[in-house]
Amino acid sequence: MAEVRVPFLLGHAEIAFLFHVERQTSQRWRTAGTLDEPDLIASGNPYWLLSTAMRLDGEGDRKADRARLATYKAGIPLGYDPEDRENLPVVVGIQEAARVLGQNAQTISRWRNRQRIAEADLLVSGSPLWLLETILDDARQRQRTIVASEVAALRAGQRAPQKPRGRRRSTPEASPPRQPPPAAQTFTSADHGAAAEFLASVLAQGYSVTIKPRP
């Protein structure tokens, strides 16, 4: 598949790297409102355009490291900054890709581990992101089903919000039905990436995880 331009996107890990702070500091900036609201929510995770993150540069004692900025950009050779979210192309994570393809998140993670889906266009804060068009082109080439209603919803800007963390809703709401928990899986040291994605996917569904080491 031909290489395409992808937007510069940052998660808390990249913002922390850029400003020489801990990841928890970036999260506190978000909670305090110092860091603007995310430009994108994908698979429940927040992401910011580079231009949004750079608004912190020079505020108080916050200073973006120019060498680290150059390193970040060099890691995304075809990257560009849309400058505002209105110009941001449709970007999806594992959960959105799963809905577009009529699958579950575990299946997408398994396909990715086995190289049965297009390589992610970006890896941000440890999570894979694709342009929607990358997923669609790959599905057509592999003759996979595409759920048109999910594609239309994403193009219309409709997607699940970020899951609240550490906050209670003011009024209790009935919890939506959850998918049954995925079957237990065994990973070796060679499956580090797949194990991390499986863990993130299970936690994102609200389940807890017990890790049992085996010899």
Helices and strands as residue ranges (DSSP letters): E 6-7, E 9-10, H 12-19, H 23-32, E 40-42, E 45-49, H 50-53, G 54-56, H 66-74, E 79-80, G 85-87, E 91-92, H 94-100, H 105-113, E 122-124, E 127-131, H 132-141, H 148-155, G 189-191, H 192-204
